[in-house]
Amino acid sequence: MAFQNAVLDDKALQDGLSSINPKFGDLCTRVAGEVWGLPLIDQKTKTLIVIAVDVANQSEYGPGTPFGAHVNMALKQGVTREEIEEVLLFMCVYGGFNKAAGCFGALNEILKDI
């Protein structure tokens, strides 16, 4: 089910952010919720943008890294695995092959049961 606001309408996401640290969760929910509420770019497109940003910023994986949360957010907004893979391929050129390769590996782990 797609949300009107992928942050403010997703209680599980908010709980995940708060589990990292309650103050961090509150800050992320308020600030990110505000920008996710801006009207000109649809929620699905915003999820693909944050995945591309994750590739560009990628330096490590593990607890607290946002890539898995952003993939799950994208899936909730109707993004397909193929669309995510195309973003990762696109980011090979603009973000770096090694960074995209790491994200492909993480994507395979995230979606291994899907």
RAFENWO-V511906 format. One record per residue. N is the residue number from 1. RES is the residue in one letter. SS is DSSP state (H for helix, E for strand, - for the rest). NEAR is the number of other C-alpha atoms within 8 Angstrom. Layout:
# RAFENWO-V511906
n=N res=RES ss=SS near=NEAR
n=N res=RES ss=SS near=NEAR
This chain:
# RAFENWO-V511906
n=1 res=M ss=- near=5
n=2 res=A ss=- near=7
n=3 res=F ss=- near=10
n=4 res=Q ss=- near=7
n=5 res=N ss=- near=11
n=6 res=A ss=- near=13
n=7 res=V ss=- near=11
n=8 res=L ss=- near=10
n=9 res=D ss=- near=8
n=10 res=D ss=- near=10
n=11 res=K ss=H near=7
n=12 res=A ss=H near=6
n=13 res=L ss=H near=9
n=14 res=Q ss=H near=13
n=15 res=D ss=H near=9
n=16 res=G ss=H near=9
n=17 res=L ss=H near=14
n=18 res=S ss=H near=12
n=19 res=S ss=H near=8
n=20 res=I ss=H near=9
n=21 res=N ss=- near=8
n=22 res=P ss=H near=9
n=23 res=K ss=H near=7
n=24 res=F ss=H near=10
n=25 res=G ss=H near=15
n=26 res=D ss=H near=11
n=27 res=L ss=H near=8
n=28 res=C ss=H near=10
n=29 res=T ss=H near=12
n=30 res=R ss=H near=9
n=31 res=V ss=H near=8
n=32 res=A ss=H near=9
n=33 res=G ss=H near=13
n=34 res=E ss=H near=8
n=35 res=V ss=H near=7
n=36 res=W ss=H near=11
n=37 res=G ss=- near=8
n=38 res=L ss=- near=7
n=39 res=P ss=- near=5
n=40 res=L ss=- near=4
n=41 res=I ss=- near=7
n=42 res=D ss=- near=7
n=43 res=Q ss=H near=12
n=44 res=K ss=H near=10
n=45 res=T ss=H near=8
n=46 res=K ss=H near=10
n=47 res=T ss=H near=13
n=48 res=L ss=H near=11
n=49 res=I ss=H near=8
n=50 res=V ss=H near=9
n=51 res=I ss=H near=13
n=52 res=A ss=H near=11
n=53 res=V ss=H near=8
n=54 res=D ss=H near=10
n=55 res=V ss=H near=13
n=56 res=A ss=H near=11
n=57 res=N ss=H near=6
n=58 res=Q ss=- near=10
n=59 res=S ss=- near=5
n=60 res=E ss=- near=5
n=61 res=Y ss=- near=7
n=62 res=G ss=- near=5
n=63 res=P ss=- near=4
n=64 res=G ss=- near=5
n=65 res=T ss=- near=8
n=66 res=P ss=- near=7
n=67 res=F ss=H near=9
n=68 res=G ss=H near=10
n=69 res=A ss=H near=8
n=70 res=H ss=H near=11
n=71 res=V ss=H near=12
n=72 res=N ss=H near=8
n=73 res=M ss=H near=10
n=74 res=A ss=H near=12
n=75 res=L ss=H near=10
n=76 res=K ss=H near=10
n=77 res=Q ss=- near=13
n=78 res=G ss=- near=9
n=79 res=V ss=- near=10
n=80 res=T ss=- near=7
n=81 res=R ss=H near=7
n=82 res=E ss=H near=6
n=83 res=E ss=H near=8
n=84 res=I ss=H near=12
n=85 res=E ss=H near=9
n=86 res=E ss=H near=8
n=87 res=V ss=H near=11
n=88 res=L ss=H near=13
n=89 res=L ss=H near=9
n=90 res=F ss=H near=8
n=91 res=M ss=H near=14
n=92 res=C ss=H near=13
n=93 res=V ss=H near=8
n=94 res=Y ss=H near=7
n=95 res=G ss=H near=10
n=96 res=G ss=- near=10
n=97 res=F ss=H near=9
n=98 res=N ss=H near=7
n=99 res=K ss=H near=13
n=100 res=A ss=H near=14
n=101 res=A ss=H near=9
n=102 res=G ss=H near=9
n=103 res=C ss=H near=12
n=104 res=F ss=H near=10
n=105 res=G ss=H near=8
n=106 res=A ss=H near=10
n=107 res=L ss=H near=10
n=108 res=N ss=H near=8
n=109 res=E ss=H near=7
n=110 res=I ss=H near=8
n=111 res=L ss=- near=7
n=112 res=K ss=- near=6
n=113 res=D ss=- near=4
n=114 res=I ss=- near=3
